[in-house]
């Protein structure tokens, strides 16, 4: 992502301890997007979905549907070629950070989220959201319990990931959680089109979008999305949006040595408010890339935080780290 990080070994250097970003270049300037922007782009399209392999009724957009949309848009940029899947790489630093795939550790976060009482939080933040499965679980719970006056903030390096999967997945979650089958069919009806209401697909009509936006307003749920490079600029934007206490989730975001310090810094700053908590899930070692849990914990050791590590019972060694403000 084009970062350079500088840490001081002497913790008495308060300026270094306070801000460890030391960013020399941010490859993509972070931008805050209102969900209405993405909903406008979705209106008039069809979205196919699948049920995910997780207890409950969560769904996500089908990957073939994403590819079909991109191919119809005649995508030519390096980023979009990655999204289409025309290369063999999972990620390319500074171009595409793997957001279309639901990686293993996001399910570890989701398992633990089932044990969390969301009513104690005013903001929910997902760092490196991609398909946003943990945020979908939170969002569904907020809808079902009609929890009001909350902020949901999703961040991803790639704007196109937010456009193609993050927001469509939030929209699908609302459609299939808050609407009855009859309401969903009615809001998809087009007087000039027959047979447009189909199982496994949502026809994104203006009426359906308007109902979604109105439902968010009535429940006082604010959804913000941030694209771009991690660093001080993004952290400043996040701080302007969150209300404490905050629940932060992040998975598969420490896969390279470049990312480790900035993730630790963002986690530390987020949990400094009373009652805030961060859940960070990761593989213990990212072979061939360089990131590791040991290095991440070493970064956290330099912060004013406390943490606990839970080992996940899986063939591939994974862990979940709970982080909160040091008492």
C-alpha positions as a printed Julia matrix, in Angstrom:
327×3 Matrix{Float64}:
   0.0     0.0     0.0
   2.98    2.28   -0.23
   3.61    2.78    3.51
   6.81    3.4     5.38
   6.65    2.92    9.11
   9.02    4.19   11.77
   8.9     2.95   15.36
  11.09    4.12   18.19
  12.44    1.48   20.55
  12.53    4.03   23.35
   8.94    4.23   24.61
   9.83    7.46   26.41
   9.69    9.16   23.02
   6.01   10.12   23.37
   5.67   11.52   19.86
   6.66    8.17   18.32
   4.5     6.21   20.74
   1.52    8.42   20.06
   1.52    8.11   16.26
   3.26    5.19   14.59
   2.02    5.78   11.04
   4.95    7.79    9.67
   3.38    7.6     6.22
   5.56    8.74    3.35
   3.09    7.87    0.59
  -0.52    6.72    0.41
  -1.14    5.02   -2.91
  -4.88    5.72   -2.82
  -6.13    8.76   -0.92
  -8.92    7.65    1.45
 -12.42    8.85    0.59
 -15.65    8.65    2.56
 -18.7     7.54    0.56
 -22.35    7.78    1.52
 -24.26    4.59    0.86
 -26.71    6.55   -1.3
 -23.95    6.91   -3.91
 -23.63    3.15   -4.31
 -27.37    2.56   -4.17
 -27.83    4.94   -7.07
 -25.33    2.9    -9.09
 -27.19   -0.32   -8.22
 -30.65    0.93   -9.15
 -31.94   -0.76  -12.28
 -29.62   -3.78  -11.98
 -30.21   -7.37  -10.91
 -28.22   -9.0    -8.11
 -27.9   -12.77   -7.73
 -27.14  -14.14   -4.29
 -26.2   -17.32   -2.44
 -26.57  -18.45    1.15
 -23.28  -18.66    2.97
 -21.99  -21.64    4.91
 -22.75  -20.26    8.36
 -25.54  -20.88   10.87
 -28.4   -18.48   10.21
 -29.75  -16.87    7.09
 -26.96  -14.66    5.78
 -26.48  -14.24    2.03
 -23.87  -12.63   -0.22
 -23.69  -11.69   -3.86
 -22.69  -14.49   -6.2
 -19.17  -14.07   -7.57
 -20.27  -15.02  -11.09
 -22.72  -12.11  -10.91
 -19.87   -9.72  -10.09
 -17.82  -11.05  -13.01
 -20.77  -10.72  -15.36
 -21.27   -7.08  -14.36
 -17.59   -6.25  -14.81
 -17.41   -7.94  -18.18
 -20.49   -6.03  -19.32
 -18.74   -2.83  -18.23
 -15.74   -3.75  -20.42
 -13.3    -3.36  -17.52
  -9.73   -2.66  -18.63
  -7.86   -1.35  -15.57
  -5.43   -3.56  -13.63
  -7.71   -3.41  -10.6
 -10.79   -4.55  -12.49
  -8.88   -7.3   -14.27
  -8.07   -8.69  -10.81
 -11.7    -8.47   -9.85
 -12.77  -10.36  -12.95
 -10.28  -13.08  -12.04
  -8.17  -12.95  -15.18
  -4.95  -13.25  -13.15
  -3.76  -15.99  -10.82
  -2.91  -13.64   -7.95
  -5.02  -13.31   -4.79
  -3.66   -9.83   -4.06
  -1.31   -7.29   -5.58
   0.03   -4.65   -3.25
  -1.37   -1.22   -4.04
  -3.73   -2.54   -6.74
  -6.09   -5.13   -5.29
  -6.14   -6.43   -1.71
  -8.31   -9.55   -2.04
 -11.67   -8.03   -1.13
 -13.91  -10.17   -3.36
 -13.06  -13.37   -1.54
 -14.49  -14.32    1.86
 -11.34  -15.48    3.64
 -11.29  -18.14    6.35
 -10.7   -15.89    9.34
 -13.82  -13.81    8.77
 -15.8   -16.86    9.88
 -13.77  -16.96   13.11
 -14.83  -13.37   13.81
 -18.44  -14.23   13.03
 -18.42  -17.17   15.43
 -17.31  -14.89   18.27
 -19.69  -12.11   17.3
 -22.53  -14.47   18.14
 -21.43  -14.16   21.76
 -21.32  -10.33   21.78
 -24.09   -8.1    23.1
 -24.32   -5.45   20.38
 -26.64   -3.24   22.42
 -23.68   -1.79   24.31
 -22.12   -0.24   21.2
 -22.94    2.91   19.24
 -20.54    2.28   16.36
 -19.43   -0.79   14.44
 -16.28   -0.6    12.34
 -14.89   -3.21    9.95
 -11.33   -2.63    8.8
 -10.65   -4.29    5.44
 -14.24   -5.38    4.96
 -14.29   -7.0     1.5
 -17.47   -9.07    1.29
 -18.27   -7.75    4.79
 -19.6   -10.97    6.28
 -18.94   -9.93    9.92
 -20.65   -6.58    9.26
 -23.58   -8.39    7.65
 -24.02  -10.44   10.8
 -23.98   -7.26   12.9
 -26.31   -5.44   10.51
 -28.79   -8.31   10.5
 -28.83   -8.34   14.29
 -29.4    -4.57   14.41
 -32.33   -4.94   12.02
 -33.87   -7.84   13.9
 -33.58   -6.15   17.29
 -34.46   -2.72   15.84
 -31.48   -1.17   17.58
 -31.44    2.57   16.85
 -28.93    5.41   16.66
 -25.92    3.39   15.55
 -23.15    3.92   13.01
 -21.89    1.18   10.71
 -18.55    1.99    9.06
 -16.93   -0.27    6.46
 -13.49    0.28    4.98
 -11.73   -1.4     2.08
  -8.7    -0.47    0.0
 -10.63   -0.9    -3.25
 -13.54    1.37   -4.11
 -14.74   -1.26   -6.58
 -15.0    -3.86   -3.82
 -17.31   -1.55   -1.89
 -19.35   -0.98   -5.05
 -19.55   -4.58   -6.2
 -19.91   -6.62   -3.02
 -19.91   -4.68    0.25
 -22.95   -2.49   -0.42
 -24.88   -5.1    -2.45
 -24.42   -7.52    0.46
 -25.77   -4.99    2.96
 -28.73   -4.34    0.66
 -29.42   -8.05    0.22
 -29.27   -8.55    3.99
 -31.91   -5.89    4.54
 -34.15   -7.23    1.75
 -34.17  -10.76    3.13
 -34.27   -9.8     6.82
 -36.7    -6.87    7.05
 -39.18   -7.56    4.26
 -41.77  -10.29    4.0
 -41.8   -12.37    0.83
 -44.92  -10.51   -0.31
 -43.38   -7.07    0.32
 -40.17   -8.01   -1.48
 -42.09   -9.24   -4.51
 -44.3    -6.15   -4.58
 -41.37   -3.73   -4.41
 -39.7    -5.51   -7.34
 -42.74   -5.35   -9.61
 -42.26   -3.46  -12.88
 -45.43   -2.7   -14.84
 -43.57   -2.96  -18.13
 -41.71   -6.2   -17.34
 -43.02   -9.69  -16.61
 -41.16  -12.48  -14.86
 -38.56  -10.22  -13.25
 -39.21  -11.55   -9.73
 -37.1   -14.69   -9.39
 -35.74  -16.86   -6.6
 -32.08  -16.19   -5.83
 -32.13  -12.74   -7.43
 -33.16   -9.22   -6.48
 -34.32   -6.74   -9.1
 -33.07   -3.44   -7.65
 -36.01   -1.15   -8.42
 -36.2     2.52   -7.41
 -39.07    1.6    -5.07
 -36.96   -1.02   -3.3
 -34.02    1.36   -2.89
 -36.27    4.11   -1.56
 -37.76    1.72    0.98
 -34.28    0.67    2.1
 -33.1     4.26    2.57
 -36.26    5.15    4.43
 -35.85    2.14    6.73
 -32.32    3.26    7.63
 -33.56    6.77    8.4
 -36.42    5.51   10.56
 -34.09    3.26   12.56
 -31.36    5.94   12.67
 -28.75    3.61   11.24
 -25.98    5.53    9.49
 -23.83    3.57    7.03
 -20.55    5.06    5.85
 -17.95    3.51    3.57
 -14.31    4.46    3.2
 -12.04    3.42    0.33
  -8.31    3.92    0.07
  -5.02    3.33    1.84
  -4.74    2.83    5.56
  -2.94    5.56    7.45
  -3.43    8.8     9.31
  -5.87   10.23    6.76
  -8.21    7.24    7.0
  -7.92    7.16   10.79
  -8.91   10.83   10.92
 -11.96   10.08    8.76
 -12.91    7.13   10.96
 -12.59    9.23   14.12
 -14.96   11.8    12.63
 -17.6     9.12   12.05
 -17.49    6.84   15.09
 -19.36    7.29   18.32
 -18.09    5.49   21.37
 -18.15    2.82   22.51
 -17.09    1.11   19.28
 -16.87   -2.52   18.27
 -14.13   -2.97   15.68
 -13.65   -6.16   13.65
 -10.93   -7.06   11.21
  -9.84  -10.31    9.58
  -6.93  -11.3     7.35
  -5.44   -7.79    7.5
  -1.96   -8.57    8.88
  -0.73  -10.66    5.98
   2.27   -8.47    5.14
   4.89   -6.73    7.29
   3.84   -3.41    5.77
   0.3    -3.76    7.11
   1.16   -4.96   10.61
   2.12   -1.64   12.25
  -0.72    0.35   10.75
  -3.35   -2.23   11.74
  -1.97   -2.22   15.29
  -2.06    1.57   15.36
  -5.64    1.76   14.1
  -6.78   -0.92   16.54
  -5.07    0.88   19.42
  -6.61    4.25   18.61
 -10.08    2.77   18.16
 -10.17    1.0    21.52
  -8.91    3.96   23.56
 -12.49    5.02   24.25
 -14.12    3.43   27.28
 -16.04    0.25   26.51
 -14.62   -0.18   23.0
 -13.4    -3.56   21.79
 -11.53   -4.9    18.75
 -11.67   -8.45   17.42
  -8.82   -9.22   15.02
  -8.67  -12.63   13.34
  -5.66  -13.87   11.42
  -3.63  -16.86   10.38
  -0.64  -17.38   12.67
   1.74  -17.27    9.7
   1.17  -15.99    6.18
   3.56  -18.13    4.2
   5.12  -16.46    1.19
   3.91  -13.01    2.23
   5.69  -12.35    5.5
   3.04  -11.34    8.01
   2.57  -13.22   11.27
   0.59  -13.11   14.48
   3.81  -12.9    16.51
   4.82   -9.67   14.75
   1.34   -8.2    15.16
   1.33   -8.91   18.89
   4.8    -7.34   19.16
   3.3    -4.18   17.66
   0.41   -4.26   20.12
   2.88   -4.62   22.99
   4.05   -1.07   22.23
   0.52    0.32   22.53
  -1.59    1.3    25.56
  -3.79   -1.77   25.13
  -4.45   -5.14   26.68
  -5.19   -8.23   24.6
  -5.94  -11.92   24.81
  -5.33  -14.54   22.14
  -7.68  -17.42   21.36
  -6.36  -20.25   19.23
  -8.85  -21.51   16.66
  -9.32  -25.26   16.38
  -8.57  -25.69   12.69
  -6.1   -27.5    10.45
  -4.49  -24.23    9.43
  -3.27  -22.42   12.54
  -5.43  -19.35   13.15
  -6.07  -17.06   16.1
  -8.48  -14.41   17.27
  -7.17  -11.45   19.26
  -9.41   -9.42   21.59
  -8.07   -5.93   22.24
  -9.23   -3.25   24.64
  -7.82   -0.19   26.37
  -5.2    -0.8    29.01
  -6.67   -0.34   32.47
